[in-house]
Amino acid sequence: MEKKKSKTNLLQKFADKFKKKKRGKSTSASRERSSEMSRRRPRPPRSPSKPKLPGGPAGGSPSAEAKSKIDLMEVTAKGIKKEKKEEKRSSGKKKKEEKETTQAPQKTPSALTLRRADSILEVSGNSKNVEKAVKSWMETIEKPDFKKTFEAAYTVIDTIKVEIEKCQAFKKYMDYCQSENVELLDANRVKGNGEADFFFHGSVLTVPSVTSKSVILAQLALQEFPSSLESFWLMAASQKIQRIFVLLGEDEMDKKSLAEYFPDDFIEYKTIRVNNRKTVYKSDDQPNTQLFYEVVPKDCAEAPFCMVEICDFWPDAKIPMCGHGRIASTAASVFDSDIDTEAMCAIVSNYGAGRAGAFFVGALAIEKLRSGEAPNIKDIAHSVRSQRPGAIETLSQYVFSHVIALYYSLKHIKDVGLKARVEKFISQLEQFACEKMSEEDDDDSNSTTCD
């Protein structure tokens, strides 16, 4: 046992001695290695590197100044990215909005309303034209002896004679005419779609000195003849009439009688079907009742529309005594640009003569004012009467056509002095027209064609 103990003690001592030796060698080797490393030159970098940030040789935490610069760079970069994203998003929205706004509007009757949709620039330009034209016009008509001038001008118009030899269709279809005293010229009478026996008492009028657009003046159909009503709608389809102004007195026709001409729902004839698609009744915002129809001839794939405007402001054999502003705005819409270029409009009254002609002359005078020129109503009325016998049948109607155009001009005149002159002259014309109308009423018993 003692031998074993001594043996283990010797082994323990040897192990301790070996450990000491090994530890000494390792420390000396590490000292040598460290001294050698300190003497060795630094190796050049393999690739150019970013400059070191201040804050110690070991790359410790950057200083406060450097940190603020880094933060600012990060914030700026984020801001730029954010702005770019917002720009992208807003441009996308704009494109979407442009796409939505540039979609073509549907071509429905409600989209094709009467009133002229002028831009602000167009309205201001139009007002300048009208004011300039009215100023020039007033110089020619505002005279102390204007009554004599008007009477002389109308006398020339009223002496226009009709050659009956030029009215063969009128003679043949006399039974389908409202009066034998309102002739219809063959040269410009309305035609059907090539039908040899088509007849309706309507004339196509053009006044090139004012506009290239043509307008139809026509009588109302005869209710006792269904074929006359059918011919009225065939005229609308064949002539591509998109608007019809029906001139009536307020009590001239009740709702039931009116519905026989212009149905509330639909009516079907042998060759054509008429379907009421929409009715817009007269209100504070809507001066006249409007009826929108589909007018579809048989074996026709298309469904053309026609808008009928009931203008119940012009009594038979008289001139309107009130609502002159409403009449002027309606007349101003005759040549509106909201209908197709090939389409036409029509002005209809019982005979399609006296008041229809006066209303048309007023509309032509307004169109002339819009172009910046003073209208010569004497020449315009002469042209209308030459193409439509009986149009502008009385002196009072001739005078009132001036009132229509002058009333329209009032809303475009900015010059206070000129506006006062126009208002005063309108008042004088109205008084003169009323005087003549009362004289005409006394002679009415001898007339059979007052309209």
C-alpha positions as CSV (number, residue, x, y, z in Angstrom):
1,M,0.0,0.0,0.0
2,E,2.8,2.4,0.9
3,K,4.5,1.5,-2.4
4,K,1.4,2.3,-4.3
5,K,1.0,5.7,-2.5
6,S,4.6,6.7,-3.2
7,K,4.1,5.7,-6.8
8,T,1.0,7.9,-7.2
9,N,2.7,10.8,-5.5
10,L,5.6,10.6,-8.0
11,L,3.1,10.6,-10.9
12,Q,1.3,13.6,-9.4
13,K,4.5,15.5,-9.0
14,F,5.6,14.7,-12.6
15,A,2.2,15.8,-14.0
16,D,2.4,19.1,-12.1
17,K,5.9,19.7,-13.4
18,F,4.8,19.0,-17.0
19,K,1.9,21.5,-16.7
20,K,4.2,24.3,-15.5
21,K,6.6,23.7,-18.4
22,K,3.8,23.8,-20.9
23,R,2.3,27.0,-19.5
24,G,5.7,28.7,-19.6
25,K,6.2,27.7,-23.3
26,S,2.8,29.0,-24.3
27,T,3.2,32.4,-22.7
28,S,6.6,32.9,-24.2
29,A,5.3,31.9,-27.6
30,S,2.4,34.3,-27.4
31,R,4.8,37.1,-26.4
32,E,6.9,36.4,-29.4
33,R,3.9,36.3,-31.7
34,S,2.6,39.6,-30.4
35,S,6.0,41.3,-30.7
36,E,6.2,39.9,-34.3
37,M,2.7,41.2,-35.2
38,S,3.6,44.7,-33.9
39,R,6.7,44.8,-36.1
40,R,4.8,43.6,-39.3
41,R,3.7,46.3,-41.8
42,P,-0.1,46.7,-42.3
43,R,-1.4,44.9,-45.4
44,P,-2.9,47.3,-48.0
45,P,-6.7,46.9,-48.6
46,R,-7.8,44.7,-51.5
47,S,-10.5,47.2,-52.7
48,P,-11.1,50.9,-52.0
49,S,-13.4,51.2,-49.0
50,K,-15.7,53.9,-47.7
51,P,-13.9,56.4,-45.4
52,K,-14.1,55.5,-41.8
53,L,-16.6,57.4,-39.7
54,P,-15.1,59.4,-36.8
55,G,-15.4,57.7,-33.5
56,G,-12.3,55.7,-32.8
57,P,-9.8,53.5,-34.6
58,A,-11.8,50.3,-33.7
59,G,-14.9,51.7,-35.5
60,G,-16.8,52.5,-32.4
61,S,-20.1,54.4,-32.2
62,P,-20.2,57.5,-34.5
63,S,-20.2,61.0,-33.0
64,A,-23.5,63.0,-32.4
65,E,-22.8,65.2,-35.5
66,A,-22.3,62.2,-37.8
67,K,-25.3,60.5,-36.4
68,S,-27.5,63.5,-37.1
69,K,-26.2,63.6,-40.7
70,I,-27.0,59.9,-41.1
71,D,-30.5,60.4,-39.7
72,L,-31.1,63.4,-42.0
73,M,-30.0,61.3,-45.0
74,E,-32.4,58.5,-44.0
75,V,-35.3,60.9,-43.5
76,T,-34.6,62.7,-46.8
77,A,-34.4,59.4,-48.6
78,K,-37.7,58.2,-47.0
79,G,-39.3,61.6,-47.9
80,I,-38.2,61.3,-51.5
81,K,-39.6,57.7,-51.7
82,K,-42.8,58.8,-50.1
83,E,-43.2,61.8,-52.5
84,K,-42.6,59.5,-55.5
85,K,-45.2,57.1,-54.2
86,E,-47.7,59.9,-53.7
87,E,-47.0,61.3,-57.2
88,K,-47.5,57.8,-58.7
89,R,-50.8,57.4,-56.8
90,S,-52.0,60.9,-57.7
91,S,-51.1,60.5,-61.4
92,G,-53.0,57.2,-61.3
93,K,-56.0,58.9,-59.9
94,K,-55.8,61.7,-62.5
95,K,-55.7,59.1,-65.3
96,K,-58.7,57.3,-63.8
97,E,-60.6,60.6,-63.5
98,E,-59.7,61.6,-67.1
99,K,-60.9,58.2,-68.4
100,E,-64.2,58.6,-66.5
101,T,-64.8,62.2,-67.7
102,T,-63.8,61.5,-71.3
103,Q,-66.3,58.6,-71.7
104,A,-68.8,59.4,-74.5
105,P,-72.2,60.5,-73.3
106,Q,-75.1,58.4,-74.2
107,K,-77.2,59.8,-77.1
108,T,-80.6,59.9,-75.4
109,P,-83.4,62.4,-75.8
110,S,-82.8,63.7,-72.3
111,A,-79.1,64.4,-73.2
112,L,-80.2,66.5,-76.2
113,T,-81.9,69.4,-74.3
114,L,-82.9,72.7,-75.8
115,R,-80.7,75.2,-74.2
116,R,-77.3,76.2,-75.7
117,A,-74.5,74.9,-73.5
118,D,-72.0,77.7,-73.9
119,S,-68.7,77.9,-72.1
120,I,-67.9,81.1,-70.1
121,L,-65.6,82.4,-72.9
122,E,-68.3,81.7,-75.5
123,V,-71.0,83.5,-73.5
124,S,-68.8,86.6,-73.0
125,G,-67.8,86.6,-76.7
126,N,-71.5,86.2,-77.7
127,S,-72.5,89.1,-75.4
128,K,-69.9,91.4,-77.0
129,N,-71.2,90.4,-80.5
130,V,-74.8,91.1,-79.5
131,E,-74.1,94.4,-77.8
132,K,-72.1,95.6,-80.8
133,A,-74.8,94.5,-83.2
134,V,-77.6,96.1,-81.2
135,K,-75.8,99.4,-81.0
136,S,-75.6,99.5,-84.8
137,W,-79.2,98.2,-85.2
138,M,-80.7,100.9,-82.9
139,E,-79.1,103.6,-85.1
140,T,-81.3,102.4,-88.0
141,I,-84.6,101.6,-86.3
142,E,-84.8,104.0,-83.4
143,K,-86.2,107.0,-85.3
144,P,-88.9,109.5,-84.3
145,D,-91.0,108.4,-87.3
146,F,-90.4,104.6,-86.8
147,K,-94.1,103.8,-87.2
148,K,-94.2,105.1,-90.8
149,T,-91.0,103.2,-91.5
150,F,-92.4,99.9,-90.2
151,E,-95.7,100.4,-92.0
152,A,-94.0,101.0,-95.3
153,A,-91.7,98.0,-94.9
154,Y,-94.6,95.7,-94.1
155,T,-96.6,97.0,-97.1
156,V,-93.9,95.7,-99.4
157,I,-94.0,92.3,-97.7
158,D,-97.8,92.1,-97.8
159,T,-97.9,92.8,-101.6
160,I,-96.1,89.5,-102.4
161,K,-98.4,87.5,-104.7
162,V,-98.4,83.7,-105.1
163,E,-98.7,82.2,-108.6
164,I,-101.2,79.3,-108.2
165,E,-99.6,77.5,-111.1
166,K,-96.6,76.9,-108.9
167,C,-98.8,75.1,-106.3
168,Q,-100.0,72.0,-108.1
169,A,-99.8,69.6,-105.1
170,F,-101.7,72.2,-103.0
171,K,-104.6,72.2,-105.5
172,K,-104.6,68.4,-105.7
173,Y,-104.7,67.8,-102.0
174,M,-106.8,70.8,-100.9
175,D,-108.9,68.5,-98.6
176,Y,-105.8,67.9,-96.5
177,C,-105.1,71.7,-96.0
178,Q,-106.3,73.8,-93.1
179,S,-107.2,76.7,-95.3
180,E,-107.5,77.3,-99.1
181,N,-106.1,80.8,-98.5
182,V,-102.6,79.6,-97.4
183,E,-101.0,78.2,-100.5
184,L,-98.1,75.7,-100.6
185,L,-95.4,76.1,-103.2
186,D,-94.3,73.0,-105.1
187,A,-90.6,74.1,-105.1
188,N,-90.0,73.8,-101.4
189,R,-92.8,71.6,-100.0
190,V,-91.8,68.8,-97.7
191,K,-91.5,65.4,-99.3
192,G,-91.8,61.8,-98.0
193,N,-89.4,59.0,-98.5
194,G,-90.0,58.8,-102.2
195,E,-93.7,58.1,-101.8
196,A,-95.5,59.5,-104.9
197,D,-98.8,60.2,-103.1
198,F,-97.2,61.7,-100.0
199,F,-98.6,65.2,-99.0
200,F,-98.4,67.4,-96.0
201,H,-98.8,71.2,-95.8
202,G,-95.2,72.1,-94.8
203,S,-92.4,74.2,-96.4
204,V,-88.6,73.9,-96.1
205,L,-87.2,77.5,-95.7
206,T,-83.6,78.6,-96.0
207,V,-82.3,82.2,-95.5
208,P,-78.7,82.1,-96.6
209,S,-78.0,85.7,-95.5
210,V,-78.4,84.5,-91.9
211,T,-77.7,80.8,-91.7
212,S,-77.2,77.7,-93.8
213,K,-79.6,75.7,-91.7
214,S,-83.1,75.0,-93.0
215,V,-86.3,75.1,-91.0
216,I,-89.7,73.7,-91.7
217,L,-92.9,75.8,-91.3
218,A,-96.0,73.5,-91.2
219,Q,-99.6,73.4,-90.3
220,L,-101.1,71.1,-87.7
221,A,-102.6,67.9,-89.0
222,L,-106.3,67.5,-89.6
223,Q,-107.8,65.3,-86.9
224,E,-110.7,64.1,-89.1
225,F,-108.2,62.4,-91.4
226,P,-106.0,59.7,-89.7
227,S,-103.8,59.8,-92.8
228,S,-103.1,63.5,-92.2
229,L,-101.8,62.6,-88.7
230,E,-99.8,59.8,-90.2
231,S,-98.3,62.1,-92.8
232,F,-97.3,64.6,-90.1
233,W,-95.1,61.9,-88.4
234,L,-93.8,60.6,-91.7
235,M,-92.7,64.2,-92.5
236,A,-90.8,64.2,-89.1
237,A,-89.1,60.9,-90.0
238,S,-88.2,61.6,-93.6
239,Q,-87.0,65.2,-93.0
240,K,-85.1,64.1,-89.9
241,I,-86.8,66.6,-87.7
242,Q,-85.4,66.4,-84.2
243,R,-87.3,69.4,-82.7
244,I,-90.8,70.7,-83.3
245,F,-92.0,74.0,-81.8
246,V,-95.8,74.0,-81.5
247,L,-97.2,77.6,-81.2
248,L,-100.5,77.7,-79.3
249,G,-102.6,80.0,-77.2
250,E,-102.8,79.0,-73.5
251,D,-106.5,78.1,-73.9
252,E,-106.4,77.2,-77.6
253,M,-106.2,73.4,-77.0
254,D,-107.1,71.3,-74.0
255,K,-105.0,68.3,-72.9
256,K,-107.3,65.8,-74.6
257,S,-107.1,67.5,-78.0
258,L,-103.4,67.9,-77.7
259,A,-103.0,64.2,-77.0
260,E,-104.7,63.4,-80.3
261,Y,-101.8,65.1,-82.0
262,F,-99.0,64.2,-79.6
263,P,-99.8,61.0,-77.7
264,D,-99.1,60.5,-74.0
265,D,-97.9,56.9,-74.6
266,F,-97.8,55.5,-78.1
267,I,-99.8,55.3,-81.4
268,E,-99.3,53.0,-84.4
269,Y,-100.3,53.8,-87.9
270,K,-100.0,51.7,-91.1
271,T,-96.6,52.9,-92.0
272,I,-95.1,54.4,-88.8
273,R,-95.1,54.0,-85.0
274,V,-94.8,56.9,-82.5
275,N,-93.7,56.1,-79.0
276,N,-93.6,58.7,-76.1
277,R,-90.4,58.0,-74.2
278,K,-90.4,61.0,-71.8
279,T,-92.3,64.1,-70.9
280,V,-90.8,67.1,-69.1
281,Y,-93.6,69.4,-67.9
282,K,-93.5,73.2,-67.8
283,S,-92.1,74.6,-64.5
284,D,-90.1,77.5,-63.2
285,D,-86.9,76.0,-64.6
286,Q,-88.5,74.7,-67.8
287,P,-90.3,77.3,-69.8
288,N,-92.2,74.9,-72.1
289,T,-93.5,71.4,-71.8
290,Q,-91.3,69.0,-73.8
291,L,-92.3,65.6,-75.2
292,F,-89.7,63.1,-76.4
293,Y,-90.8,60.6,-79.1
294,E,-89.3,57.7,-80.9
295,V,-90.6,58.0,-84.5
296,V,-90.1,54.6,-86.2
297,P,-91.2,53.9,-89.8
298,K,-92.2,50.3,-90.5
299,D,-89.3,48.1,-91.7
300,C,-86.8,50.6,-90.2
301,A,-84.1,49.2,-87.8
302,E,-83.3,52.7,-86.4
303,A,-85.4,54.5,-83.8
304,P,-84.9,58.2,-84.5
305,F,-86.1,60.6,-81.8
306,C,-88.1,63.9,-82.1
307,M,-88.7,66.4,-79.3
308,V,-91.9,68.4,-79.4
309,E,-92.0,71.6,-77.4
310,I,-95.4,73.0,-76.6
311,C,-95.1,76.8,-76.7
312,D,-98.5,77.9,-75.3
313,F,-97.6,81.6,-75.3
314,W,-98.9,82.8,-78.7
315,P,-102.7,83.1,-79.1
316,D,-104.4,82.6,-82.4
317,A,-104.9,85.8,-84.5
318,K,-103.1,87.9,-81.9
319,I,-99.6,88.7,-80.5
320,P,-98.5,87.7,-77.0
321,M,-99.2,90.3,-74.4
322,C,-96.8,88.9,-71.7
323,G,-93.9,86.5,-71.2
324,H,-91.8,88.2,-73.8
325,G,-88.5,87.0,-72.1
326,R,-89.7,83.4,-72.3
327,I,-90.6,83.8,-76.0
328,A,-87.2,85.3,-76.8
329,S,-85.3,82.5,-75.0
330,T,-87.4,79.9,-76.9
331,A,-86.7,81.7,-80.2
332,A,-83.0,81.7,-79.4
333,S,-83.0,77.9,-79.1
334,V,-84.3,77.4,-82.7
335,F,-80.7,77.3,-84.1
336,D,-79.1,75.6,-81.1
337,S,-76.2,73.3,-81.9
338,D,-77.5,70.3,-79.9
339,I,-79.0,68.5,-82.9
340,D,-77.3,66.5,-85.6
341,T,-75.8,68.4,-88.5
342,E,-78.2,66.7,-91.0
343,A,-81.2,67.1,-88.7
344,M,-83.8,69.9,-88.9
345,C,-86.3,71.6,-86.7
346,A,-89.9,72.6,-87.5
347,I,-92.2,75.5,-86.3
348,V,-95.9,74.5,-86.3
349,S,-99.1,76.4,-85.8
350,N,-102.7,75.9,-86.9
351,Y,-102.0,77.2,-90.4
352,G,-98.2,77.3,-90.1
353,A,-98.3,80.8,-91.5
354,G,-98.8,84.1,-89.5
355,R,-97.4,83.6,-86.0
356,A,-95.1,80.7,-87.2
357,G,-93.5,83.1,-89.7
358,A,-93.2,86.0,-87.1
359,F,-91.6,83.6,-84.6
360,F,-89.2,82.3,-87.2
361,V,-88.2,85.9,-88.3
362,G,-87.5,86.7,-84.6
363,A,-85.3,83.6,-84.3
364,L,-83.4,84.6,-87.5
365,A,-82.8,88.1,-86.2
366,I,-81.4,86.7,-82.9
367,E,-79.0,84.5,-84.9
368,K,-77.9,87.6,-86.8
369,L,-77.2,89.4,-83.6
370,R,-75.1,86.5,-82.3
371,S,-72.9,86.8,-85.3
372,G,-72.2,90.5,-84.4
373,E,-74.3,92.0,-87.3
374,A,-77.4,94.2,-87.2
375,P,-80.4,92.3,-88.6
376,N,-82.4,93.7,-91.5
377,I,-85.8,92.3,-90.5
378,K,-87.4,93.8,-93.6
379,D,-85.2,91.7,-95.9
380,I,-85.5,88.6,-93.6
381,A,-89.3,88.8,-93.5
382,H,-89.5,89.3,-97.3
383,S,-87.4,86.1,-97.8
384,V,-89.6,84.1,-95.4
385,R,-92.9,85.3,-96.9
386,S,-91.6,84.5,-100.4
387,Q,-91.0,80.9,-99.4
388,R,-94.0,80.4,-97.2
389,P,-97.2,82.2,-98.3
390,G,-99.1,83.8,-95.5
391,A,-96.1,83.9,-93.1
392,I,-96.2,87.1,-91.0
393,E,-99.8,87.9,-91.9
394,T,-100.2,91.2,-90.0
395,L,-98.3,94.4,-89.3
396,S,-98.6,93.7,-85.5
397,Q,-96.8,90.3,-86.1
398,Y,-94.1,92.1,-88.1
399,V,-93.5,94.6,-85.3
400,F,-93.5,91.8,-82.7
401,S,-90.7,90.0,-84.5
402,H,-88.5,93.1,-83.6
403,V,-89.6,92.8,-80.0
404,I,-88.5,89.2,-79.8
405,A,-84.9,90.0,-81.0
406,L,-84.6,93.2,-78.8
407,Y,-85.8,91.3,-75.7
408,Y,-83.1,88.7,-76.3
409,S,-80.4,91.4,-76.6
410,L,-81.2,92.9,-73.1
411,K,-79.4,90.1,-71.2
412,H,-76.2,90.7,-73.2
413,I,-76.0,94.5,-73.0
414,K,-73.6,95.8,-70.4
415,D,-73.8,99.5,-71.4
416,V,-76.3,101.1,-69.0
417,G,-77.2,103.9,-71.4
418,L,-77.8,101.5,-74.4
419,K,-79.8,99.2,-72.3
420,A,-82.1,102.0,-71.2
421,R,-82.6,103.1,-74.8
422,V,-83.4,99.5,-75.9
423,E,-86.0,99.1,-73.0
424,K,-87.6,102.4,-74.0
425,F,-87.9,101.4,-77.6
426,I,-89.3,98.0,-76.8
427,S,-92.0,99.7,-74.8
428,Q,-92.8,101.9,-77.8
429,L,-92.9,98.9,-80.2
430,E,-95.2,97.0,-77.9
431,Q,-97.6,99.9,-77.7
432,F,-97.6,100.3,-81.5
433,A,-98.1,96.6,-82.0
434,C,-101.1,96.5,-79.6
435,E,-102.7,99.5,-81.4
436,K,-102.3,97.7,-84.8
437,M,-103.6,94.5,-83.3
438,S,-106.8,96.2,-82.1
439,E,-107.3,97.6,-85.6
440,E,-106.7,94.2,-87.1
441,D,-109.3,92.6,-84.7
442,D,-111.9,95.0,-86.2
443,D,-111.1,93.7,-89.7
444,D,-110.9,90.1,-88.5
445,S,-114.5,89.3,-89.7
446,N,-113.3,89.6,-93.3
447,S,-110.3,87.3,-92.8
448,T,-110.4,83.5,-92.9
449,T,-106.7,82.8,-92.2
450,C,-105.7,84.5,-89.0
451,D,-103.0,82.6,-87.3
